[in-house]
């Protein structure tokens, strides 16, 4: 059933070329999912001087992923605490060969 364009509820629909007459929002609730939407989105605004370096969101995400990989890789290769050398079996048994005097070592 089509309502006329003179109905006060339908004035906006008649004047807006994007809205069809069969759309009916009379039972709608404004902001019903607003809170849920804001909790599930993560919008970050770039400063203008940073934004000029990227074409779109995909370029920003790609650059950030690459930076994260570099950061994580560098954490893995960070200088570590030096390990204590293992004792050789001869040292543990006390059967180490005697040291030669400095004069007898090869020059």
Biopython code that builds the backbone (N, CA, C, O; Angstrom):
import numpy as np
from Bio.PDB.StructureBuilder import StructureBuilder

atoms = [
    (1, "UNK", "N", (0.838, -1.156, 0.000)),
    (1, "UNK", "CA", (0.000, 0.000, 0.000)),
    (1, "UNK", "C", (0.894, 1.233, 0.000)),
    (1, "UNK", "O", (1.758, 1.381, 0.864)),
    (2, "UNK", "N", (0.688, 2.102, -0.956)),
    (2, "UNK", "CA", (1.495, 3.295, -1.132)),
    (2, "UNK", "C", (0.813, 4.489, -0.481)),
    (2, "UNK", "O", (-0.367, 4.753, -0.711)),
    (3, "UNK", "N", (1.606, 5.229, 0.364)),
    (3, "UNK", "CA", (1.060, 6.417, 0.989)),
    (3, "UNK", "C", (1.365, 7.623, 0.110)),
    (3, "UNK", "O", (2.312, 7.601, -0.676)),
    (4, "UNK", "N", (0.583, 8.644, 0.241)),
    (4, "UNK", "CA", (0.793, 9.832, -0.591)),
    (4, "UNK", "C", (1.959, 10.649, -0.061)),
    (4, "UNK", "O", (2.340, 10.506, 1.101)),
    (5, "UNK", "N", (2.530, 11.503, -0.899)),
    (5, "UNK", "CA", (3.656, 12.351, -0.524)),
    (5, "UNK", "C", (3.227, 13.468, 0.400)),
    (5, "UNK", "O", (4.080, 14.178, 0.933)),
    (6, "UNK", "N", (1.915, 13.650, 0.612)),
    (6, "UNK", "CA", (1.444, 14.708, 1.504)),
    (6, "UNK", "C", (1.413, 14.259, 2.957)),
    (6, "UNK", "O", (1.225, 15.090, 3.846)),
    (7, "UNK", "N", (1.591, 12.980, 3.220)),
    (7, "UNK", "CA", (1.635, 12.467, 4.591)),
    (7, "UNK", "C", (2.856, 13.061, 5.292)),
    (7, "UNK", "O", (3.957, 12.961, 4.751)),
    (8, "UNK", "N", (2.713, 13.680, 6.476)),
    (8, "UNK", "CA", (3.851, 14.311, 7.143)),
    (8, "UNK", "C", (4.999, 13.336, 7.439)),
    (8, "UNK", "O", (6.162, 13.738, 7.453)),
    (9, "UNK", "N", (4.686, 12.095, 7.666)),
    (9, "UNK", "CA", (5.736, 11.111, 7.932)),
    (9, "UNK", "C", (6.558, 10.830, 6.680)),
    (9, "UNK", "O", (7.723, 10.444, 6.781)),
    (10, "UNK", "N", (5.980, 11.014, 5.531)),
    (10, "UNK", "CA", (6.619, 10.622, 4.286)),
    (10, "UNK", "C", (7.174, 11.803, 3.492)),
    (10, "UNK", "O", (7.656, 11.607, 2.376)),
    (11, "UNK", "N", (7.122, 13.005, 4.024)),
    (11, "UNK", "CA", (7.583, 14.171, 3.285)),
    (11, "UNK", "C", (9.059, 14.040, 2.948)),
    (11, "UNK", "O", (9.468, 14.325, 1.822)),
    (12, "UNK", "N", (9.873, 13.604, 3.928)),
    (12, "UNK", "CA", (11.305, 13.445, 3.697)),
    (12, "UNK", "C", (11.574, 12.408, 2.605)),
    (12, "UNK", "O", (12.429, 12.612, 1.743)),
    (13, "UNK", "N", (10.846, 11.307, 2.647)),
    (13, "UNK", "CA", (11.039, 10.253, 1.664)),
    (13, "UNK", "C", (10.677, 10.729, 0.262)),
    (13, "UNK", "O", (11.327, 10.340, -0.708)),
    (14, "UNK", "N", (9.667, 11.550, 0.143)),
    (14, "UNK", "CA", (9.256, 12.027, -1.173)),
    (14, "UNK", "C", (10.261, 13.033, -1.731)),
    (14, "UNK", "O", (10.454, 13.092, -2.946)),
    (15, "UNK", "N", (10.907, 13.827, -0.870)),
    (15, "UNK", "CA", (11.833, 14.843, -1.349)),
    (15, "UNK", "C", (13.243, 14.304, -1.566)),
    (15, "UNK", "O", (14.042, 14.950, -2.243)),
    (16, "UNK", "N", (13.565, 13.158, -1.021)),
    (16, "UNK", "CA", (14.898, 12.578, -1.136)),
    (16, "UNK", "C", (14.901, 11.520, -2.234)),
    (16, "UNK", "O", (14.215, 10.506, -2.107)),
    (17, "UNK", "N", (15.664, 11.736, -3.318)),
    (17, "UNK", "CA", (15.645, 10.761, -4.417)),
    (17, "UNK", "C", (16.253, 9.402, -4.029)),
    (17, "UNK", "O", (16.015, 8.407, -4.714)),
    (18, "UNK", "N", (17.031, 9.349, -2.943)),
    (18, "UNK", "CA", (17.640, 8.090, -2.520)),
    (18, "UNK", "C", (16.672, 7.231, -1.721)),
    (18, "UNK", "O", (16.864, 6.020, -1.610)),
    (19, "UNK", "N", (15.655, 7.834, -1.174)),
    (19, "UNK", "CA", (14.710, 7.096, -0.345)),
    (19, "UNK", "C", (13.521, 6.638, -1.192)),
    (19, "UNK", "O", (12.907, 7.431, -1.905)),
    (20, "UNK", "N", (13.220, 5.381, -1.100)),
    (20, "UNK", "CA", (12.061, 4.851, -1.817)),
    (20, "UNK", "C", (10.826, 4.959, -0.933)),
    (20, "UNK", "O", (10.928, 5.039, 0.291)),
    (21, "UNK", "N", (9.681, 4.959, -1.555)),
    (21, "UNK", "CA", (8.430, 5.078, -0.811)),
    (21, "UNK", "C", (8.188, 3.883, 0.105)),
    (21, "UNK", "O", (7.519, 4.022, 1.129)),
    (22, "UNK", "N", (8.717, 2.717, -0.242)),
    (22, "UNK", "CA", (8.439, 1.527, 0.574)),
    (22, "UNK", "C", (9.282, 1.441, 1.852)),
    (22, "UNK", "O", (9.051, 0.566, 2.686)),
    (23, "UNK", "N", (10.255, 2.343, 2.009)),
    (23, "UNK", "CA", (11.042, 2.359, 3.240)),
    (23, "UNK", "C", (10.195, 2.931, 4.372)),
    (23, "UNK", "O", (9.593, 3.996, 4.233)),
    (24, "UNK", "N", (10.155, 2.224, 5.476)),
    (24, "UNK", "CA", (9.363, 2.695, 6.617)),
    (24, "UNK", "C", (10.206, 2.565, 7.882)),
    (24, "UNK", "O", (10.487, 1.459, 8.343)),
    (25, "UNK", "N", (10.598, 3.691, 8.427)),
    (25, "UNK", "CA", (11.420, 3.699, 9.634)),
    (25, "UNK", "C", (10.616, 4.123, 10.863)),
    (25, "UNK", "O", (11.193, 4.496, 11.885)),
    (26, "UNK", "N", (9.316, 4.067, 10.769)),
    (26, "UNK", "CA", (8.485, 4.535, 11.880)),
    (26, "UNK", "C", (8.683, 3.697, 13.140)),
    (26, "UNK", "O", (8.476, 4.206, 14.241)),
    (27, "UNK", "N", (9.071, 2.448, 13.017)),
    (27, "UNK", "CA", (9.291, 1.593, 14.188)),
    (27, "UNK", "C", (10.753, 1.528, 14.606)),
    (27, "UNK", "O", (11.110, 0.768, 15.506)),
    (28, "UNK", "N", (11.601, 2.324, 13.953)),
    (28, "UNK", "CA", (13.039, 2.292, 14.248)),
    (28, "UNK", "C", (13.389, 2.955, 15.573)),
    (28, "UNK", "O", (12.653, 3.803, 16.078)),
    (29, "UNK", "N", (14.513, 2.555, 16.114)),
    (29, "UNK", "CA", (15.008, 3.131, 17.357)),
    (29, "UNK", "C", (16.325, 3.811, 17.058)),
    (29, "UNK", "O", (17.255, 3.167, 16.573)),
    (30, "UNK", "N", (16.424, 5.086, 17.334)),
    (30, "UNK", "CA", (17.635, 5.860, 17.046)),
    (30, "UNK", "C", (18.749, 5.453, 18.022)),
    (30, "UNK", "O", (18.549, 5.435, 19.236)),
    (31, "UNK", "N", (19.916, 5.130, 17.469)),
    (31, "UNK", "CA", (21.083, 4.813, 18.298)),
    (31, "UNK", "C", (21.026, 3.464, 18.981)),
    (31, "UNK", "O", (21.699, 3.259, 19.991)),
    (32, "UNK", "N", (20.249, 2.551, 18.462)),
    (32, "UNK", "CA", (20.065, 1.245, 19.111)),
    (32, "UNK", "C", (21.390, 0.486, 19.254)),
    (32, "UNK", "O", (21.611, -0.167, 20.274)),
    (33, "UNK", "N", (22.264, 0.557, 18.262)),
    (33, "UNK", "CA", (23.525, -0.185, 18.288)),
    (33, "UNK", "C", (24.734, 0.733, 18.463)),
    (33, "UNK", "O", (25.867, 0.302, 18.250)),
    (34, "UNK", "N", (24.514, 1.976, 18.844)),
    (34, "UNK", "CA", (25.606, 2.948, 18.949)),
    (34, "UNK", "C", (26.681, 2.498, 19.930)),
    (34, "UNK", "O", (27.864, 2.493, 19.586)),
    (35, "UNK", "N", (26.294, 2.121, 21.137)),
    (35, "UNK", "CA", (27.268, 1.724, 22.159)),
    (35, "UNK", "C", (28.070, 0.497, 21.710)),
    (35, "UNK", "O", (29.290, 0.456, 21.875)),
    (36, "UNK", "N", (27.391, -0.488, 21.151)),
    (36, "UNK", "CA", (28.059, -1.697, 20.668)),
    (36, "UNK", "C", (29.043, -1.357, 19.551)),
    (36, "UNK", "O", (30.130, -1.932, 19.492)),
    (37, "UNK", "N", (28.682, -0.446, 18.682)),
    (37, "UNK", "CA", (29.546, -0.049, 17.573)),
    (37, "UNK", "C", (30.800, 0.652, 18.081)),
    (37, "UNK", "O", (31.906, 0.363, 17.623)),
    (38, "UNK", "N", (30.628, 1.569, 19.022)),
    (38, "UNK", "CA", (31.787, 2.315, 19.521)),
    (38, "UNK", "C", (32.751, 1.415, 20.274)),
    (38, "UNK", "O", (33.952, 1.686, 20.286)),
    (39, "UNK", "N", (32.271, 0.368, 20.893)),
    (39, "UNK", "CA", (33.147, -0.560, 21.615)),
    (39, "UNK", "C", (33.914, -1.476, 20.664)),
    (39, "UNK", "O", (34.982, -1.975, 21.015)),
    (40, "UNK", "N", (33.383, -1.697, 19.474)),
    (40, "UNK", "CA", (34.012, -2.650, 18.559)),
    (40, "UNK", "C", (34.887, -1.981, 17.507)),
    (40, "UNK", "O", (35.524, -2.675, 16.715)),
    (41, "UNK", "N", (34.936, -0.661, 17.478)),
    (41, "UNK", "CA", (35.764, 0.016, 16.489)),
    (41, "UNK", "C", (36.983, 0.624, 17.149)),
    (41, "UNK", "O", (36.979, 0.927, 18.343)),
    (42, "UNK", "N", (38.020, 0.797, 16.362)),
    (42, "UNK", "CA", (39.256, 1.378, 16.865)),
    (42, "UNK", "C", (39.718, 2.399, 15.829)),
    (42, "UNK", "O", (40.489, 2.077, 14.925)),
    (43, "UNK", "N", (39.247, 3.607, 15.970)),
    (43, "UNK", "CA", (39.566, 4.653, 15.004)),
    (43, "UNK", "C", (40.751, 5.446, 15.524)),
    (43, "UNK", "O", (40.756, 5.914, 16.662)),
    (44, "UNK", "N", (41.743, 5.587, 14.677)),
    (44, "UNK", "CA", (42.932, 6.354, 15.023)),
    (44, "UNK", "C", (43.075, 7.454, 13.982)),
    (44, "UNK", "O", (43.047, 7.184, 12.781)),
    (45, "UNK", "N", (43.228, 8.681, 14.435)),
    (45, "UNK", "CA", (43.360, 9.819, 13.531)),
    (45, "UNK", "C", (44.832, 10.177, 13.419)),
    (45, "UNK", "O", (45.499, 10.434, 14.421)),
    (46, "UNK", "N", (45.330, 10.189, 12.188)),
    (46, "UNK", "CA", (46.725, 10.543, 11.944)),
    (46, "UNK", "C", (46.870, 12.058, 11.865)),
    (46, "UNK", "O", (45.973, 12.747, 11.380)),
    (47, "UNK", "N", (47.977, 12.563, 12.333)),
    (47, "UNK", "CA", (48.274, 13.980, 12.161)),
    (47, "UNK", "C", (48.443, 14.257, 10.666)),
    (47, "UNK", "O", (48.875, 13.377, 9.922)),
    (48, "UNK", "N", (48.113, 15.452, 10.225)),
    (48, "UNK", "CA", (48.177, 15.765, 8.790)),
    (48, "UNK", "C", (49.548, 15.521, 8.164)),
    (48, "UNK", "O", (49.634, 15.055, 7.028)),
    (49, "UNK", "N", (50.625, 15.833, 8.899)),
    (49, "UNK", "CA", (51.957, 15.632, 8.320)),
    (49, "UNK", "C", (52.285, 14.154, 8.147)),
    (49, "UNK", "O", (53.093, 13.802, 7.287)),
    (50, "UNK", "N", (51.679, 13.289, 8.941)),
    (50, "UNK", "CA", (51.878, 11.847, 8.798)),
    (50, "UNK", "C", (50.970, 11.302, 7.701)),
    (50, "UNK", "O", (51.382, 10.446, 6.919)),
    (51, "UNK", "N", (49.749, 11.792, 7.643)),
    (51, "UNK", "CA", (48.762, 11.295, 6.686)),
    (51, "UNK", "C", (49.188, 11.509, 5.239)),
    (51, "UNK", "O", (48.802, 10.724, 4.373)),
    (52, "UNK", "N", (49.971, 12.547, 4.950)),
    (52, "UNK", "CA", (50.367, 12.783, 3.558)),
    (52, "UNK", "C", (51.271, 11.672, 3.036)),
    (52, "UNK", "O", (51.430, 11.534, 1.823)),
    (53, "UNK", "N", (51.856, 10.892, 3.907)),
    (53, "UNK", "CA", (52.741, 9.815, 3.479)),
    (53, "UNK", "C", (52.027, 8.534, 3.083)),
    (53, "UNK", "O", (52.674, 7.575, 2.661)),
    (54, "UNK", "N", (50.701, 8.498, 3.211)),
    (54, "UNK", "CA", (49.948, 7.279, 2.928)),
    (54, "UNK", "C", (48.773, 7.573, 2.002)),
    (54, "UNK", "O", (48.103, 8.599, 2.126)),
    (55, "UNK", "N", (48.538, 6.644, 1.068)),
    (55, "UNK", "CA", (47.431, 6.814, 0.124)),
    (55, "UNK", "C", (46.087, 6.498, 0.774)),
    (55, "UNK", "O", (45.095, 7.187, 0.539)),
    (56, "UNK", "N", (46.069, 5.437, 1.603)),
    (56, "UNK", "CA", (44.803, 4.980, 2.176)),
    (56, "UNK", "C", (45.077, 4.163, 3.441)),
    (56, "UNK", "O", (46.225, 4.023, 3.862)),
    (57, "UNK", "N", (44.030, 3.636, 4.033)),
    (57, "UNK", "CA", (44.150, 2.870, 5.273)),
    (57, "UNK", "C", (44.986, 1.600, 5.071)),
    (57, "UNK", "O", (45.717, 1.187, 5.970)),
    (58, "UNK", "N", (44.876, 0.995, 3.908)),
    (58, "UNK", "CA", (45.646, -0.221, 3.630)),
    (58, "UNK", "C", (47.146, 0.065, 3.671)),
    (58, "UNK", "O", (47.917, -0.752, 4.176)),
    (59, "UNK", "N", (47.561, 1.206, 3.151)),
    (59, "UNK", "CA", (48.976, 1.585, 3.165)),
    (59, "UNK", "C", (49.465, 1.817, 4.590)),
    (59, "UNK", "O", (50.585, 1.440, 4.934)),
    (60, "UNK", "N", (48.628, 2.438, 5.417)),
    (60, "UNK", "CA", (48.988, 2.668, 6.818)),
    (60, "UNK", "C", (49.144, 1.332, 7.541)),
    (60, "UNK", "O", (50.123, 1.117, 8.257)),
    (61, "UNK", "N", (48.177, 0.441, 7.350)),
    (61, "UNK", "CA", (48.231, -0.864, 8.009)),
    (61, "UNK", "C", (49.451, -1.657, 7.562)),
    (61, "UNK", "O", (50.095, -2.308, 8.384)),
    (62, "UNK", "N", (49.774, -1.613, 6.287)),
    (62, "UNK", "CA", (50.939, -2.330, 5.774)),
    (62, "UNK", "C", (52.226, -1.810, 6.415)),
    (62, "UNK", "O", (53.090, -2.591, 6.815)),
    (63, "UNK", "N", (52.343, -0.492, 6.507)),
    (63, "UNK", "CA", (53.540, 0.107, 7.109)),
    (63, "UNK", "C", (53.642, -0.248, 8.587)),
    (63, "UNK", "O", (54.730, -0.547, 9.080)),
    (64, "UNK", "N", (52.527, -0.218, 9.290)),
    (64, "UNK", "CA", (52.554, -0.549, 10.715)),
    (64, "UNK", "C", (52.874, -2.023, 10.951)),
    (64, "UNK", "O", (53.579, -2.361, 11.902)),
    (65, "UNK", "N", (52.362, -2.896, 10.095)),
    (65, "UNK", "CA", (52.692, -4.323, 10.231)),
    (65, "UNK", "C", (54.184, -4.567, 10.013)),
    (65, "UNK", "O", (54.804, -5.346, 10.737)),
    (66, "UNK", "N", (54.753, -3.898, 9.015)),
    (66, "UNK", "CA", (56.189, -4.033, 8.756)),
    (66, "UNK", "C", (56.997, -3.520, 9.948)),
    (66, "UNK", "O", (57.985, -4.138, 10.343)),
    (67, "UNK", "N", (56.582, -2.408, 10.510)),
    (67, "UNK", "CA", (57.273, -1.849, 11.676)),
    (67, "UNK", "C", (57.172, -2.792, 12.877)),
    (67, "UNK", "O", (58.134, -2.949, 13.629)),
    (68, "UNK", "N", (56.015, -3.411, 13.053)),
    (68, "UNK", "CA", (55.849, -4.364, 14.151)),
    (68, "UNK", "C", (56.764, -5.570, 13.970)),
    (68, "UNK", "O", (57.353, -6.055, 14.937)),
    (69, "UNK", "N", (56.886, -6.062, 12.723)),
    (69, "UNK", "CA", (57.781, -7.204, 12.473)),
    (69, "UNK", "C", (59.219, -6.847, 12.814)),
    (69, "UNK", "O", (59.926, -7.638, 13.439)),
    (70, "UNK", "N", (59.653, -5.660, 12.406)),
    (70, "UNK", "CA", (61.021, -5.222, 12.691)),
    (70, "UNK", "C", (61.232, -5.116, 14.201)),
    (70, "UNK", "O", (62.254, -5.558, 14.727)),
    (71, "UNK", "N", (60.266, -4.531, 14.882)),
    (71, "UNK", "CA", (60.392, -4.372, 16.337)),
    (71, "UNK", "C", (60.445, -5.717, 17.035)),
    (71, "UNK", "O", (61.250, -5.911, 17.945)),
    (72, "UNK", "N", (59.599, -6.646, 16.621)),
    (72, "UNK", "CA", (59.594, -7.961, 17.258)),
    (72, "UNK", "C", (60.861, -8.739, 16.939)),
    (72, "UNK", "O", (61.397, -9.439, 17.798)),
    (73, "UNK", "N", (61.344, -8.619, 15.699)),
    (73, "UNK", "CA", (62.587, -9.301, 15.329)),
    (73, "UNK", "C", (63.771, -8.738, 16.106)),
    (73, "UNK", "O", (64.652, -9.492, 16.521)),
    (74, "UNK", "N", (63.802, -7.436, 16.306)),
    (74, "UNK", "CA", (64.929, -6.840, 17.022)),
    (74, "UNK", "C", (64.888, -7.207, 18.498)),
    (74, "UNK", "O", (65.936, -7.280, 19.140)),
    (75, "UNK", "N", (63.716, -7.437, 19.042)),
    (75, "UNK", "CA", (63.632, -7.885, 20.432)),
    (75, "UNK", "C", (64.209, -9.285, 20.569)),
    (75, "UNK", "O", (64.851, -9.609, 21.567)),
    (76, "UNK", "N", (63.975, -10.109, 19.559)),
    (76, "UNK", "CA", (64.475, -11.479, 19.599)),
    (76, "UNK", "C", (65.983, -11.546, 19.455)),
    (76, "UNK", "O", (66.602, -12.488, 19.949)),
    (77, "UNK", "N", (66.595, -10.567, 18.787)),
    (77, "UNK", "CA", (68.035, -10.590, 18.572)),
    (77, "UNK", "C", (68.759, -9.604, 19.485)),
    (77, "UNK", "O", (69.910, -9.248, 19.233)),
    (78, "UNK", "N", (68.094, -9.171, 20.529)),
    (78, "UNK", "CA", (68.719, -8.239, 21.468)),
    (78, "UNK", "C", (69.854, -8.948, 22.190)),
    (78, "UNK", "O", (69.808, -10.166, 22.363)),
    (79, "UNK", "N", (70.869, -8.209, 22.614)),
    (79, "UNK", "CA", (71.972, -8.827, 23.337)),
    (79, "UNK", "C", (71.456, -9.560, 24.570)),
    (79, "UNK", "O", (70.648, -9.039, 25.339)),
    (80, "UNK", "N", (71.933, -10.747, 24.727)),
    (80, "UNK", "CA", (71.502, -11.572, 25.852)),
    (80, "UNK", "C", (72.586, -11.617, 26.911)),
    (80, "UNK", "O", (73.736, -11.242, 26.686)),
    (81, "UNK", "N", (72.182, -12.079, 28.043)),
    (81, "UNK", "CA", (73.124, -12.270, 29.131)),
    (81, "UNK", "C", (74.082, -13.383, 28.712)),
    (81, "UNK", "O", (73.630, -14.444, 28.281)),
    (82, "UNK", "N", (75.394, -13.168, 28.828)),
    (82, "UNK", "CA", (76.322, -14.215, 28.388)),
    (82, "UNK", "C", (76.158, -15.483, 29.219)),
    (82, "UNK", "O", (75.968, -15.443, 30.434)),
    (83, "UNK", "N", (76.238, -16.595, 28.522)),
    (83, "UNK", "CA", (76.134, -17.885, 29.205)),
    (83, "UNK", "C", (77.493, -18.289, 29.740)),
    (83, "UNK", "O", (78.535, -17.956, 29.176)),
    (84, "UNK", "N", (77.451, -19.002, 30.820)),
    (84, "UNK", "CA", (78.703, -19.528, 31.350)),
    (84, "UNK", "C", (79.110, -20.722, 30.500)),
    (84, "UNK", "O", (78.282, -21.553, 30.126)),
    (85, "UNK", "N", (80.380, -20.788, 30.209)),
    (85, "UNK", "CA", (80.890, -21.896, 29.390)),
    (85, "UNK", "C", (80.766, -23.199, 30.161)),
    (85, "UNK", "O", (80.961, -23.249, 31.375)),
    (86, "UNK", "N", (80.439, -24.242, 29.430)),
    (86, "UNK", "CA", (80.382, -25.562, 30.058)),
    (86, "UNK", "C", (81.786, -26.063, 30.306)),
    (86, "UNK", "O", (82.709, -25.796, 29.537)),
    (87, "UNK", "N", (81.923, -26.772, 31.361)),
    (87, "UNK", "CA", (83.233, -27.358, 31.655)),
    (87, "UNK", "C", (83.445, -28.568, 30.761)),
    (87, "UNK", "O", (82.541, -29.375, 30.546)),
    (88, "UNK", "N", (84.639, -28.670, 30.258)),
    (88, "UNK", "CA", (84.959, -29.831, 29.435)),
    (88, "UNK", "C", (85.073, -31.055, 30.334)),
    (88, "UNK", "O", (85.318, -30.914, 31.531)),
    (89, "UNK", "N", (84.900, -32.249, 29.784)),
    (89, "UNK", "CA", (85.003, -33.466, 30.599)),
    (89, "UNK", "C", (86.352, -33.581, 31.310)),
    (89, "UNK", "O", (86.427, -34.099, 32.424)),
    (90, "UNK", "N", (87.435, -33.088, 30.652)),
    (90, "UNK", "CA", (88.752, -33.173, 31.280)),
    (90, "UNK", "C", (88.812, -32.284, 32.523)),
    (90, "UNK", "O", (89.376, -32.667, 33.548)),
    (91, "UNK", "N", (88.215, -31.080, 32.413)),
    (91, "UNK", "CA", (88.238, -30.169, 33.546)),
    (91, "UNK", "C", (87.439, -30.736, 34.701)),
    (91, "UNK", "O", (87.854, -30.642, 35.856)),
    (92, "UNK", "N", (86.277, -31.333, 34.390)),
    (92, "UNK", "CA", (85.455, -31.898, 35.451)),
    (92, "UNK", "C", (86.172, -33.032, 36.153)),
    (92, "UNK", "O", (86.050, -33.185, 37.369)),
    (93, "UNK", "N", (86.916, -33.828, 35.405)),
    (93, "UNK", "CA", (87.605, -34.977, 35.992)),
    (93, "UNK", "C", (88.939, -34.581, 36.603)),
    (93, "UNK", "O", (89.568, -35.367, 37.311)),
    (94, "UNK", "N", (89.366, -33.349, 36.321)),
    (94, "UNK", "CA", (90.653, -32.917, 36.859)),
    (94, "UNK", "C", (91.826, -33.523, 36.120)),
    (94, "UNK", "O", (92.923, -33.620, 36.671)),
    (95, "UNK", "N", (91.612, -33.935, 34.874)),
    (95, "UNK", "CA", (92.677, -34.581, 34.100)),
    (95, "UNK", "C", (93.170, -33.663, 33.000)),
    (95, "UNK", "O", (93.585, -34.128, 31.939)),
    (96, "UNK", "N", (93.127, -32.394, 33.241)),
    (96, "UNK", "CA", (93.534, -31.437, 32.225)),
    (96, "UNK", "C", (95.037, -31.525, 32.000)),
    (96, "UNK", "O", (95.827, -31.725, 32.923)),
    (97, "UNK", "N", (95.391, -31.368, 30.731)),
    (97, "UNK", "CA", (96.818, -31.424, 30.400)),
    (97, "UNK", "C", (97.507, -30.206, 31.007)),
    (97, "UNK", "O", (96.925, -29.122, 31.047)),
    (98, "UNK", "N", (98.733, -30.375, 31.475)),
    (98, "UNK", "CA", (99.447, -29.239, 32.065)),
    (98, "UNK", "C", (99.727, -28.182, 31.010)),
    (98, "UNK", "O", (99.919, -28.493, 29.834)),
    (99, "UNK", "N", (99.748, -26.932, 31.445)),
    (99, "UNK", "CA", (100.016, -25.827, 30.519)),
    (99, "UNK", "C", (101.492, -25.782, 30.190)),
    (99, "UNK", "O", (102.363, -26.041, 31.021)),
    (100, "UNK", "N", (101.732, -25.437, 28.923)),
    (100, "UNK", "CA", (103.139, -25.278, 28.507)),
    (100, "UNK", "C", (103.601, -23.891, 28.893)),
    (100, "UNK", "O", (102.795, -22.960, 28.895)),
    (101, "UNK", "N", (104.840, -23.723, 29.213)),
    (101, "UNK", "CA", (105.352, -22.385, 29.510)),
    (101, "UNK", "C", (105.261, -21.511, 28.272)),
    (101, "UNK", "O", (105.261, -22.016, 27.149)),
    (102, "UNK", "N", (105.183, -20.192, 28.474)),
    (102, "UNK", "CA", (105.067, -19.262, 27.355)),
    (102, "UNK", "C", (106.208, -19.398, 26.371)),
    (102, "UNK", "O", (106.000, -19.220, 25.171)),
    (103, "UNK", "N", (107.406, -19.707, 26.836)),
    (103, "UNK", "CA", (108.553, -19.830, 25.942)),
    (103, "UNK", "C", (108.393, -21.027, 25.012)),
    (103, "UNK", "O", (108.967, -21.014, 23.923)),
    (104, "UNK", "N", (107.656, -22.040, 25.380)),
    (104, "UNK", "CA", (107.510, -23.233, 24.565)),
    (104, "UNK", "C", (106.341, -23.128, 23.575)),
    (104, "UNK", "O", (106.198, -23.984, 22.702)),
    (105, "UNK", "N", (105.523, -22.112, 23.698)),
    (105, "UNK", "CA", (104.390, -21.960, 22.777)),
    (105, "UNK", "C", (104.843, -21.486, 21.420)),
    (105, "UNK", "O", (105.871, -20.820, 21.292)),
    (106, "UNK", "N", (104.082, -21.827, 20.418)),
    (106, "UNK", "CA", (104.457, -21.434, 19.034)),
    (106, "UNK", "C", (104.325, -19.930, 18.900)),
    (106, "UNK", "O", (103.416, -19.305, 19.444)),
    (107, "UNK", "N", (105.270, -19.372, 18.152)),
    (107, "UNK", "CA", (105.244, -17.924, 17.951)),
    (107, "UNK", "C", (104.745, -17.596, 16.588)),
    (107, "UNK", "O", (104.650, -16.422, 16.230)),
]
sb = StructureBuilder()
sb.init_structure("model")
sb.init_model(0)
sb.init_chain("A")
sb.init_seg("    ")
for serial, (resi, resn, name, xyz) in enumerate(atoms, 1):
    if name == "N":
        sb.init_residue(resn, " ", resi, " ")
    sb.init_atom(name, np.array(xyz, "f"), 0.0, 1.0, " ", f" {name:<3s}", serial, name[0])
structure = sb.get_structure()
